[in-house]
């Protein structure tokens, strides 16, 4: 396989990979894997106990419109 990339990009990527203590090949492989991974893989990520405990902490009315609330907040902020 041959990839043609900008030389400056390659140099920055080499520095980044070195700082992360991984090879440039591994960095590119991880990026492409992440980019092309099916969304079903995301569903397989376990939910930590902390996140589970946070679920249901805030009780909002069924008709709560967060978009409207946020819009009101921004309107007030930028008056």
PyMOL Python script that loads the backbone (N, CA, C, O; Angstrom):
from pymol import cmd

cmd.read_pdbstr("""\
ATOM      1  N   UNK A   1       0.844  -1.162   0.000  1.00  0.00           N
ATOM      2  CA  UNK A   1       0.000   0.000   0.000  1.00  0.00           C
ATOM      3  C   UNK A   1       0.897   1.235   0.000  1.00  0.00           C
ATOM      4  O   UNK A   1       1.908   1.281   0.701  1.00  0.00           O
ATOM      5  N   UNK A   2       0.523   2.216  -0.778  1.00  0.00           N
ATOM      6  CA  UNK A   2       1.282   3.462  -0.834  1.00  0.00           C
ATOM      7  C   UNK A   2       0.345   4.619  -0.534  1.00  0.00           C
ATOM      8  O   UNK A   2      -0.726   4.739  -1.129  1.00  0.00           O
ATOM      9  N   UNK A   3       0.759   5.466   0.391  1.00  0.00           N
ATOM     10  CA  UNK A   3       0.006   6.681   0.710  1.00  0.00           C
ATOM     11  C   UNK A   3       0.889   7.876   0.403  1.00  0.00           C
ATOM     12  O   UNK A   3       2.082   7.871   0.704  1.00  0.00           O
ATOM     13  N   UNK A   4       0.316   8.873  -0.181  1.00  0.00           N
ATOM     14  CA  UNK A   4       1.051  10.106  -0.442  1.00  0.00           C
ATOM     15  C   UNK A   4       0.493  11.183   0.481  1.00  0.00           C
ATOM     16  O   UNK A   4      -0.683  11.537   0.407  1.00  0.00           O
ATOM     17  N   UNK A   5       1.357  11.694   1.349  1.00  0.00           N
ATOM     18  CA  UNK A   5       0.942  12.688   2.334  1.00  0.00           C
ATOM     19  C   UNK A   5       1.905  13.868   2.311  1.00  0.00           C
ATOM     20  O   UNK A   5       3.056  13.740   1.893  1.00  0.00           O
ATOM     21  N   UNK A   6       1.424  14.997   2.758  1.00  0.00           N
ATOM     22  CA  UNK A   6       2.236  16.199   2.882  1.00  0.00           C
ATOM     23  C   UNK A   6       3.375  15.931   3.876  1.00  0.00           C
ATOM     24  O   UNK A   6       3.151  15.370   4.949  1.00  0.00           O
ATOM     25  N   UNK A   7       4.568  16.329   3.517  1.00  0.00           N
ATOM     26  CA  UNK A   7       5.738  16.099   4.366  1.00  0.00           C
ATOM     27  C   UNK A   7       5.623  16.704   5.751  1.00  0.00           C
ATOM     28  O   UNK A   7       6.048  16.098   6.734  1.00  0.00           O
ATOM     29  N   UNK A   8       5.048  17.900   5.834  1.00  0.00           N
ATOM     30  CA  UNK A   8       4.890  18.549   7.144  1.00  0.00           C
ATOM     31  C   UNK A   8       3.922  17.767   8.021  1.00  0.00           C
ATOM     32  O   UNK A   8       4.122  17.648   9.230  1.00  0.00           O
ATOM     33  N   UNK A   9       2.876  17.239   7.407  1.00  0.00           N
ATOM     34  CA  UNK A   9       1.904  16.435   8.160  1.00  0.00           C
ATOM     35  C   UNK A   9       2.574  15.184   8.693  1.00  0.00           C
ATOM     36  O   UNK A   9       2.356  14.796   9.840  1.00  0.00           O
ATOM     37  N   UNK A  10       3.390  14.550   7.861  1.00  0.00           N
ATOM     38  CA  UNK A  10       4.095  13.341   8.292  1.00  0.00           C
ATOM     39  C   UNK A  10       5.017  13.643   9.470  1.00  0.00           C
ATOM     40  O   UNK A  10       5.049  12.886  10.440  1.00  0.00           O
ATOM     41  N   UNK A  11       5.754  14.725   9.394  1.00  0.00           N
ATOM     42  CA  UNK A  11       6.669  15.074  10.487  1.00  0.00           C
ATOM     43  C   UNK A  11       5.910  15.346  11.785  1.00  0.00           C
ATOM     44  O   UNK A  11       6.325  14.894  12.853  1.00  0.00           O
ATOM     45  N   UNK A  12       4.805  16.079  11.699  1.00  0.00           N
ATOM     46  CA  UNK A  12       4.004  16.341  12.909  1.00  0.00           C
ATOM     47  C   UNK A  12       3.434  15.036  13.466  1.00  0.00           C
ATOM     48  O   UNK A  12       3.389  14.838  14.680  1.00  0.00           O
ATOM     49  N   UNK A  13       3.003  14.154  12.571  1.00  0.00           N
ATOM     50  CA  UNK A  13       2.447  12.877  13.003  1.00  0.00           C
ATOM     51  C   UNK A  13       3.520  12.017  13.671  1.00  0.00           C
ATOM     52  O   UNK A  13       3.240  11.335  14.657  1.00  0.00           O
ATOM     53  N   UNK A  14       4.731  12.046  13.148  1.00  0.00           N
ATOM     54  CA  UNK A  14       5.833  11.298  13.760  1.00  0.00           C
ATOM     55  C   UNK A  14       6.117  11.801  15.167  1.00  0.00           C
ATOM     56  O   UNK A  14       6.330  11.010  16.087  1.00  0.00           O
ATOM     57  N   UNK A  15       6.120  13.112  15.329  1.00  0.00           N
ATOM     58  CA  UNK A  15       6.357  13.703  16.653  1.00  0.00           C
ATOM     59  C   UNK A  15       5.232  13.313  17.609  1.00  0.00           C
ATOM     60  O   UNK A  15       5.477  12.937  18.755  1.00  0.00           O
ATOM     61  N   UNK A  16       4.000  13.408  17.123  1.00  0.00           N
ATOM     62  CA  UNK A  16       2.849  13.042  17.966  1.00  0.00           C
ATOM     63  C   UNK A  16       2.945  11.571  18.375  1.00  0.00           C
ATOM     64  O   UNK A  16       2.784  11.239  19.549  1.00  0.00           O
ATOM     65  N   UNK A  17       3.208  10.693  17.404  1.00  0.00           N
ATOM     66  CA  UNK A  17       3.308   9.264  17.698  1.00  0.00           C
ATOM     67  C   UNK A  17       4.427   8.997  18.705  1.00  0.00           C
ATOM     68  O   UNK A  17       4.259   8.198  19.626  1.00  0.00           O
ATOM     69  N   UNK A  18       5.557   9.662  18.528  1.00  0.00           N
ATOM     70  CA  UNK A  18       6.671   9.499  19.455  1.00  0.00           C
ATOM     71  C   UNK A  18       6.278   9.939  20.866  1.00  0.00           C
ATOM     72  O   UNK A  18       6.590   9.258  21.843  1.00  0.00           O
ATOM     73  N   UNK A  19       5.597  11.068  20.966  1.00  0.00           N
ATOM     74  CA  UNK A  19       5.145  11.546  22.280  1.00  0.00           C
ATOM     75  C   UNK A  19       4.154  10.586  22.928  1.00  0.00           C
ATOM     76  O   UNK A  19       4.092  10.477  24.153  1.00  0.00           O
ATOM     77  N   UNK A  20       3.378   9.890  22.096  1.00  0.00           N
ATOM     78  CA  UNK A  20       2.399   8.917  22.608  1.00  0.00           C
ATOM     79  C   UNK A  20       3.024   7.538  22.819  1.00  0.00           C
ATOM     80  O   UNK A  20       2.372   6.608  23.295  1.00  0.00           O
ATOM     81  N   UNK A  21       4.308   7.430  22.452  1.00  0.00           N
ATOM     82  CA  UNK A  21       5.060   6.181  22.582  1.00  0.00           C
ATOM     83  C   UNK A  21       4.430   5.039  21.773  1.00  0.00           C
ATOM     84  O   UNK A  21       4.322   3.908  22.247  1.00  0.00           O
ATOM     85  N   UNK A  22       4.017   5.365  20.534  1.00  0.00           N
ATOM     86  CA  UNK A  22       3.515   4.355  19.606  1.00  0.00           C
ATOM     87  C   UNK A  22       4.138   4.630  18.240  1.00  0.00           C
ATOM     88  O   UNK A  22       4.643   5.721  17.977  1.00  0.00           O
ATOM     89  N   UNK A  23       4.092   3.635  17.395  1.00  0.00           N
ATOM     90  CA  UNK A  23       4.634   3.822  16.056  1.00  0.00           C
ATOM     91  C   UNK A  23       3.640   4.615  15.208  1.00  0.00           C
ATOM     92  O   UNK A  23       2.443   4.652  15.493  1.00  0.00           O
ATOM     93  N   UNK A  24       4.159   5.238  14.178  1.00  0.00           N
ATOM     94  CA  UNK A  24       3.304   5.988  13.266  1.00  0.00           C
ATOM     95  C   UNK A  24       2.312   5.044  12.588  1.00  0.00           C
ATOM     96  O   UNK A  24       1.156   5.407  12.373  1.00  0.00           O
ATOM     97  N   UNK A  25       2.758   3.848  12.255  1.00  0.00           N
ATOM     98  CA  UNK A  25       1.861   2.864  11.645  1.00  0.00           C
ATOM     99  C   UNK A  25       0.709   2.517  12.575  1.00  0.00           C
ATOM    100  O   UNK A  25      -0.442   2.437  12.144  1.00  0.00           O
ATOM    101  N   UNK A  26       1.018   2.311  13.851  1.00  0.00           N
ATOM    102  CA  UNK A  26      -0.018   1.982  14.832  1.00  0.00           C
ATOM    103  C   UNK A  26      -0.981   3.150  15.010  1.00  0.00           C
ATOM    104  O   UNK A  26      -2.186   2.948  15.155  1.00  0.00           O
ATOM    105  N   UNK A  27      -0.457   4.359  15.000  1.00  0.00           N
ATOM    106  CA  UNK A  27      -1.285   5.549  15.115  1.00  0.00           C
ATOM    107  C   UNK A  27      -2.270   5.637  13.952  1.00  0.00           C
ATOM    108  O   UNK A  27      -3.459   5.881  14.154  1.00  0.00           O
ATOM    109  N   UNK A  28      -1.775   5.440  12.750  1.00  0.00           N
ATOM    110  CA  UNK A  28      -2.641   5.508  11.569  1.00  0.00           C
ATOM    111  C   UNK A  28      -3.648   4.364  11.576  1.00  0.00           C
ATOM    112  O   UNK A  28      -4.811   4.554  11.220  1.00  0.00           O
ATOM    113  N   UNK A  29      -3.204   3.180  11.980  1.00  0.00           N
ATOM    114  CA  UNK A  29      -4.119   2.043  12.060  1.00  0.00           C
ATOM    115  C   UNK A  29      -5.242   2.320  13.052  1.00  0.00           C
ATOM    116  O   UNK A  29      -6.408   2.054  12.760  1.00  0.00           O
ATOM    117  N   UNK A  30      -4.899   2.853  14.223  1.00  0.00           N
ATOM    118  CA  UNK A  30      -5.907   3.156  15.242  1.00  0.00           C
ATOM    119  C   UNK A  30      -6.884   4.220  14.740  1.00  0.00           C
ATOM    120  O   UNK A  30      -8.089   4.128  14.973  1.00  0.00           O
ATOM    121  N   UNK A  31      -6.352   5.227  14.052  1.00  0.00           N
ATOM    122  CA  UNK A  31      -7.217   6.280  13.514  1.00  0.00           C
ATOM    123  C   UNK A  31      -8.190   5.708  12.486  1.00  0.00           C
ATOM    124  O   UNK A  31      -9.390   5.976  12.545  1.00  0.00           O
ATOM    125  N   UNK A  32      -7.672   4.924  11.550  1.00  0.00           N
ATOM    126  CA  UNK A  32      -8.533   4.356  10.517  1.00  0.00           C
ATOM    127  C   UNK A  32      -9.535   3.369  11.107  1.00  0.00           C
ATOM    128  O   UNK A  32     -10.679   3.298  10.659  1.00  0.00           O
ATOM    129  N   UNK A  33      -9.106   2.614  12.105  1.00  0.00           N
ATOM    130  CA  UNK A  33     -10.016   1.687  12.775  1.00  0.00           C
ATOM    131  C   UNK A  33     -11.150   2.452  13.440  1.00  0.00           C
ATOM    132  O   UNK A  33     -12.319   2.084  13.320  1.00  0.00           O
ATOM    133  N   UNK A  34     -10.795   3.512  14.138  1.00  0.00           N
ATOM    134  CA  UNK A  34     -11.795   4.324  14.811  1.00  0.00           C
ATOM    135  C   UNK A  34     -12.741   4.980  13.803  1.00  0.00           C
ATOM    136  O   UNK A  34     -13.949   5.049  14.029  1.00  0.00           O
ATOM    137  N   UNK A  35     -12.198   5.447  12.720  1.00  0.00           N
ATOM    138  CA  UNK A  35     -12.972   6.127  11.692  1.00  0.00           C
ATOM    139  C   UNK A  35     -13.957   5.192  11.000  1.00  0.00           C
ATOM    140  O   UNK A  35     -15.072   5.596  10.669  1.00  0.00           O
ATOM    141  N   UNK A  36     -13.552   3.955  10.782  1.00  0.00           N
ATOM    142  CA  UNK A  36     -14.373   3.029  10.022  1.00  0.00           C
ATOM    143  C   UNK A  36     -15.149   2.032  10.873  1.00  0.00           C
ATOM    144  O   UNK A  36     -15.904   1.221  10.337  1.00  0.00           O
ATOM    145  N   UNK A  37     -14.976   2.080  12.172  1.00  0.00           N
ATOM    146  CA  UNK A  37     -15.663   1.138  13.061  1.00  0.00           C
ATOM    147  C   UNK A  37     -17.167   1.356  12.975  1.00  0.00           C
ATOM    148  O   UNK A  37     -17.643   2.490  12.928  1.00  0.00           O
ATOM    149  N   UNK A  38     -17.895   0.268  12.956  1.00  0.00           N
ATOM    150  CA  UNK A  38     -19.353   0.363  12.925  1.00  0.00           C
ATOM    151  C   UNK A  38     -19.851   0.886  14.258  1.00  0.00           C
ATOM    152  O   UNK A  38     -19.239   0.650  15.299  1.00  0.00           O
ATOM    153  N   UNK A  39     -20.967   1.598  14.217  1.00  0.00           N
ATOM    154  CA  UNK A  39     -21.512   2.188  15.440  1.00  0.00           C
ATOM    155  C   UNK A  39     -21.940   1.130  16.434  1.00  0.00           C
ATOM    156  O   UNK A  39     -22.066   1.428  17.622  1.00  0.00           O
ATOM    157  N   UNK A  40     -22.167  -0.094  15.992  1.00  0.00           N
ATOM    158  CA  UNK A  40     -22.563  -1.141  16.930  1.00  0.00           C
ATOM    159  C   UNK A  40     -21.453  -1.452  17.917  1.00  0.00           C
ATOM    160  O   UNK A  40     -21.726  -1.920  19.022  1.00  0.00           O
ATOM    161  N   UNK A  41     -20.186  -1.197  17.533  1.00  0.00           N
ATOM    162  CA  UNK A  41     -19.079  -1.399  18.465  1.00  0.00           C
ATOM    163  C   UNK A  41     -19.194  -0.460  19.656  1.00  0.00           C
ATOM    164  O   UNK A  41     -18.811  -0.818  20.770  1.00  0.00           O
ATOM    165  N   UNK A  42     -19.716   0.738  19.428  1.00  0.00           N
ATOM    166  CA  UNK A  42     -19.861   1.714  20.507  1.00  0.00           C
ATOM    167  C   UNK A  42     -20.833   1.190  21.554  1.00  0.00           C
ATOM    168  O   UNK A  42     -20.661   1.438  22.747  1.00  0.00           O
ATOM    169  N   UNK A  43     -21.858   0.465  21.106  1.00  0.00           N
ATOM    170  CA  UNK A  43     -22.837  -0.077  22.037  1.00  0.00           C
ATOM    171  C   UNK A  43     -22.234  -1.126  22.959  1.00  0.00           C
ATOM    172  O   UNK A  43     -22.812  -1.437  24.000  1.00  0.00           O
ATOM    173  N   UNK A  44     -21.079  -1.675  22.591  1.00  0.00           N
ATOM    174  CA  UNK A  44     -20.442  -2.718  23.391  1.00  0.00           C
ATOM    175  C   UNK A  44     -19.581  -2.159  24.512  1.00  0.00           C
ATOM    176  O   UNK A  44     -19.081  -2.924  25.337  1.00  0.00           O
ATOM    177  N   UNK A  45     -19.396  -0.844  24.564  1.00  0.00           N
ATOM    178  CA  UNK A  45     -18.582  -0.233  25.601  1.00  0.00           C
ATOM    179  C   UNK A  45     -19.348  -0.315  26.919  1.00  0.00           C
ATOM    180  O   UNK A  45     -20.484   0.150  27.004  1.00  0.00           O
ATOM    181  N   UNK A  46     -18.739  -0.900  27.938  1.00  0.00           N
ATOM    182  CA  UNK A  46     -19.453  -1.035  29.215  1.00  0.00           C
ATOM    183  C   UNK A  46     -19.666   0.319  29.892  1.00  0.00           C
ATOM    184  O   UNK A  46     -18.829   1.216  29.800  1.00  0.00           O
ATOM    185  N   UNK A  47     -20.781   0.442  30.559  1.00  0.00           N
ATOM    186  CA  UNK A  47     -21.085   1.658  31.312  1.00  0.00           C
ATOM    187  C   UNK A  47     -20.523   1.481  32.717  1.00  0.00           C
ATOM    188  O   UNK A  47     -20.800   0.482  33.380  1.00  0.00           O
ATOM    189  N   UNK A  48     -19.737   2.445  33.166  1.00  0.00           N
ATOM    190  CA  UNK A  48     -19.113   2.339  34.482  1.00  0.00           C
ATOM    191  C   UNK A  48     -20.160   2.526  35.578  1.00  0.00           C
ATOM    192  O   UNK A  48     -21.206   3.129  35.340  1.00  0.00           O
ATOM    193  N   UNK A  49     -19.884   2.013  36.775  1.00  0.00           N
ATOM    194  CA  UNK A  49     -20.828   2.171  37.879  1.00  0.00           C
ATOM    195  C   UNK A  49     -21.133   3.643  38.191  1.00  0.00           C
ATOM    196  O   UNK A  49     -22.263   3.979  38.545  1.00  0.00           O
ATOM    197  N   UNK A  50     -20.134   4.514  38.062  1.00  0.00           N
ATOM    198  CA  UNK A  50     -20.355   5.935  38.325  1.00  0.00           C
ATOM    199  C   UNK A  50     -21.397   6.501  37.369  1.00  0.00           C
ATOM    200  O   UNK A  50     -22.304   7.221  37.788  1.00  0.00           O
ATOM    201  N   UNK A  51     -21.268   6.180  36.099  1.00  0.00           N
ATOM    202  CA  UNK A  51     -22.218   6.685  35.112  1.00  0.00           C
ATOM    203  C   UNK A  51     -23.606   6.106  35.379  1.00  0.00           C
ATOM    204  O   UNK A  51     -24.607   6.812  35.255  1.00  0.00           O
ATOM    205  N   UNK A  52     -23.670   4.830  35.742  1.00  0.00           N
ATOM    206  CA  UNK A  52     -24.959   4.225  36.075  1.00  0.00           C
ATOM    207  C   UNK A  52     -25.607   4.944  37.260  1.00  0.00           C
ATOM    208  O   UNK A  52     -26.816   5.173  37.269  1.00  0.00           O
ATOM    209  N   UNK A  53     -24.793   5.299  38.259  1.00  0.00           N
ATOM    210  CA  UNK A  53     -25.319   5.998  39.441  1.00  0.00           C
ATOM    211  C   UNK A  53     -25.841   7.387  39.094  1.00  0.00           C
ATOM    212  O   UNK A  53     -26.773   7.875  39.732  1.00  0.00           O
ATOM    213  N   UNK A  54     -25.248   8.028  38.087  1.00  0.00           N
ATOM    214  CA  UNK A  54     -25.676   9.370  37.709  1.00  0.00           C
ATOM    215  C   UNK A  54     -27.009   9.360  36.972  1.00  0.00           C
ATOM    216  O   UNK A  54     -27.714  10.368  36.951  1.00  0.00           O
ATOM    217  N   UNK A  55     -27.353   8.245  36.377  1.00  0.00           N
ATOM    218  CA  UNK A  55     -28.624   8.147  35.660  1.00  0.00           C
ATOM    219  C   UNK A  55     -29.790   8.372  36.604  1.00  0.00           C
ATOM    220  O   UNK A  55     -29.871   7.736  37.654  1.00  0.00           O
ATOM    221  N   UNK A  56     -30.688   9.266  36.241  1.00  0.00           N
ATOM    222  CA  UNK A  56     -31.863   9.532  37.054  1.00  0.00           C
ATOM    223  C   UNK A  56     -31.644  10.527  38.169  1.00  0.00           C
ATOM    224  O   UNK A  56     -32.537  10.722  38.994  1.00  0.00           O
ATOM    225  N   UNK A  57     -30.480  11.168  38.224  1.00  0.00           N
ATOM    226  CA  UNK A  57     -30.196  12.141  39.276  1.00  0.00           C
ATOM    227  C   UNK A  57     -31.103  13.357  39.137  1.00  0.00           C
ATOM    228  O   UNK A  57     -31.551  13.917  40.137  1.00  0.00           O
ATOM    229  N   UNK A  58     -31.372  13.761  37.912  1.00  0.00           N
ATOM    230  CA  UNK A  58     -32.215  14.931  37.667  1.00  0.00           C
ATOM    231  C   UNK A  58     -33.573  14.454  37.168  1.00  0.00           C
ATOM    232  O   UNK A  58     -33.662  13.712  36.189  1.00  0.00           O
ATOM    233  N   UNK A  59     -34.608  14.877  37.837  1.00  0.00           N
ATOM    234  CA  UNK A  59     -35.966  14.548  37.412  1.00  0.00           C
ATOM    235  C   UNK A  59     -36.553  15.745  36.689  1.00  0.00           C
ATOM    236  O   UNK A  59     -36.771  16.792  37.298  1.00  0.00           O
ATOM    237  N   UNK A  60     -36.808  15.602  35.408  1.00  0.00           N
ATOM    238  CA  UNK A  60     -37.374  16.668  34.602  1.00  0.00           C
ATOM    239  C   UNK A  60     -38.798  16.300  34.202  1.00  0.00           C
ATOM    240  O   UNK A  60     -39.123  15.124  34.041  1.00  0.00           O
ATOM    241  N   UNK A  61     -39.638  17.307  34.045  1.00  0.00           N
ATOM    242  CA  UNK A  61     -40.998  17.017  33.578  1.00  0.00           C
ATOM    243  C   UNK A  61     -40.977  16.371  32.194  1.00  0.00           C
ATOM    244  O   UNK A  61     -40.045  16.591  31.420  1.00  0.00           O
ATOM    245  N   UNK A  62     -41.983  15.591  31.887  1.00  0.00           N
ATOM    246  CA  UNK A  62     -42.046  14.899  30.601  1.00  0.00           C
ATOM    247  C   UNK A  62     -42.089  15.878  29.437  1.00  0.00           C
ATOM    248  O   UNK A  62     -41.624  15.554  28.344  1.00  0.00           O
ATOM    249  N   UNK A  63     -42.638  17.069  29.653  1.00  0.00           N
ATOM    250  CA  UNK A  63     -42.763  18.048  28.567  1.00  0.00           C
ATOM    251  C   UNK A  63     -41.608  19.055  28.551  1.00  0.00           C
ATOM    252  O   UNK A  63     -41.710  20.092  27.895  1.00  0.00           O
ATOM    253  N   UNK A  64     -40.522  18.769  29.257  1.00  0.00           N
ATOM    254  CA  UNK A  64     -39.374  19.678  29.318  1.00  0.00           C
ATOM    255  C   UNK A  64     -38.741  19.807  27.943  1.00  0.00           C
ATOM    256  O   UNK A  64     -38.417  18.805  27.305  1.00  0.00           O
ATOM    257  N   UNK A  65     -38.567  21.039  27.487  1.00  0.00           N
ATOM    258  CA  UNK A  65     -37.981  21.304  26.166  1.00  0.00           C
ATOM    259  C   UNK A  65     -36.608  21.933  26.373  1.00  0.00           C
ATOM    260  O   UNK A  65     -36.497  23.143  26.567  1.00  0.00           O
ATOM    261  N   UNK A  66     -35.560  21.105  26.330  1.00  0.00           N
ATOM    262  CA  UNK A  66     -34.215  21.609  26.597  1.00  0.00           C
ATOM    263  C   UNK A  66     -33.757  22.595  25.526  1.00  0.00           C
ATOM    264  O   UNK A  66     -32.990  23.511  25.823  1.00  0.00           O
ATOM    265  N   UNK A  67     -34.211  22.425  24.298  1.00  0.00           N
ATOM    266  CA  UNK A  67     -33.824  23.356  23.235  1.00  0.00           C
ATOM    267  C   UNK A  67     -34.396  24.746  23.508  1.00  0.00           C
ATOM    268  O   UNK A  67     -33.716  25.754  23.315  1.00  0.00           O
ATOM    269  N   UNK A  68     -35.620  24.792  23.947  1.00  0.00           N
ATOM    270  CA  UNK A  68     -36.250  26.070  24.281  1.00  0.00           C
ATOM    271  C   UNK A  68     -35.554  26.717  25.475  1.00  0.00           C
ATOM    272  O   UNK A  68     -35.306  27.923  25.475  1.00  0.00           O
ATOM    273  N   UNK A  69     -35.243  25.924  26.478  1.00  0.00           N
ATOM    274  CA  UNK A  69     -34.540  26.443  27.654  1.00  0.00           C
ATOM    275  C   UNK A  69     -33.173  27.002  27.287  1.00  0.00           C
ATOM    276  O   UNK A  69     -32.771  28.058  27.776  1.00  0.00           O
ATOM    277  N   UNK A  70     -32.463  26.284  26.424  1.00  0.00           N
ATOM    278  CA  UNK A  70     -31.143  26.734  26.009  1.00  0.00           C
ATOM    279  C   UNK A  70     -31.248  28.009  25.188  1.00  0.00           C
ATOM    280  O   UNK A  70     -30.427  28.915  25.330  1.00  0.00           O
ATOM    281  N   UNK A  71     -32.241  28.076  24.345  1.00  0.00           N
ATOM    282  CA  UNK A  71     -32.476  29.285  23.547  1.00  0.00           C
ATOM    283  C   UNK A  71     -32.751  30.476  24.461  1.00  0.00           C
ATOM    284  O   UNK A  71     -32.214  31.563  24.252  1.00  0.00           O
ATOM    285  N   UNK A  72     -33.591  30.267  25.476  1.00  0.00           N
ATOM    286  CA  UNK A  72     -33.876  31.334  26.439  1.00  0.00           C
ATOM    287  C   UNK A  72     -32.600  31.766  27.164  1.00  0.00           C
ATOM    288  O   UNK A  72     -32.373  32.956  27.378  1.00  0.00           O
ATOM    289  N   UNK A  73     -31.774  30.793  27.538  1.00  0.00           N
ATOM    290  CA  UNK A  73     -30.520  31.088  28.218  1.00  0.00           C
ATOM    291  C   UNK A  73     -29.609  31.962  27.338  1.00  0.00           C
ATOM    292  O   UNK A  73     -29.054  32.960  27.798  1.00  0.00           O
ATOM    293  N   UNK A  74     -29.471  31.565  26.067  1.00  0.00           N
ATOM    294  CA  UNK A  74     -28.628  32.341  25.158  1.00  0.00           C
ATOM    295  C   UNK A  74     -29.183  33.738  24.917  1.00  0.00           C
ATOM    296  O   UNK A  74     -28.420  34.702  24.857  1.00  0.00           O
ATOM    297  N   UNK A  75     -30.493  33.861  24.778  1.00  0.00           N
ATOM    298  CA  UNK A  75     -31.104  35.174  24.578  1.00  0.00           C
ATOM    299  C   UNK A  75     -30.821  36.074  25.777  1.00  0.00           C
ATOM    300  O   UNK A  75     -30.522  37.257  25.615  1.00  0.00           O
ATOM    301  N   UNK A  76     -30.915  35.515  26.968  1.00  0.00           N
ATOM    302  CA  UNK A  76     -30.658  36.307  28.183  1.00  0.00           C
ATOM    303  C   UNK A  76     -29.167  36.669  28.275  1.00  0.00           C
ATOM    304  O   UNK A  76     -28.809  37.787  28.645  1.00  0.00           O
ATOM    305  N   UNK A  77     -28.325  35.721  27.937  1.00  0.00           N
ATOM    306  CA  UNK A  77     -26.889  35.938  28.034  1.00  0.00           C
ATOM    307  C   UNK A  77     -26.414  37.039  27.083  1.00  0.00           C
ATOM    308  O   UNK A  77     -25.551  37.838  27.445  1.00  0.00           O
ATOM    309  N   UNK A  78     -26.966  37.083  25.886  1.00  0.00           N
ATOM    310  CA  UNK A  78     -26.475  38.020  24.878  1.00  0.00           C
ATOM    311  C   UNK A  78     -27.389  39.213  24.647  1.00  0.00           C
ATOM    312  O   UNK A  78     -27.419  39.774  23.552  1.00  0.00           O
ATOM    313  N   UNK A  79     -28.127  39.597  25.665  1.00  0.00           N
ATOM    314  CA  UNK A  79     -28.969  40.794  25.576  1.00  0.00           C
ATOM    315  C   UNK A  79     -28.137  42.027  25.420  1.00  0.00           C
ATOM    316  O   UNK A  79     -28.677  43.129  25.330  1.00  0.00           O
TER     317      UNK A  79
END
""", "prot")
cmd.dss("prot")
cmd.show_as("cartoon", "prot")
cmd.util.cbc("prot")
cmd.orient("prot")
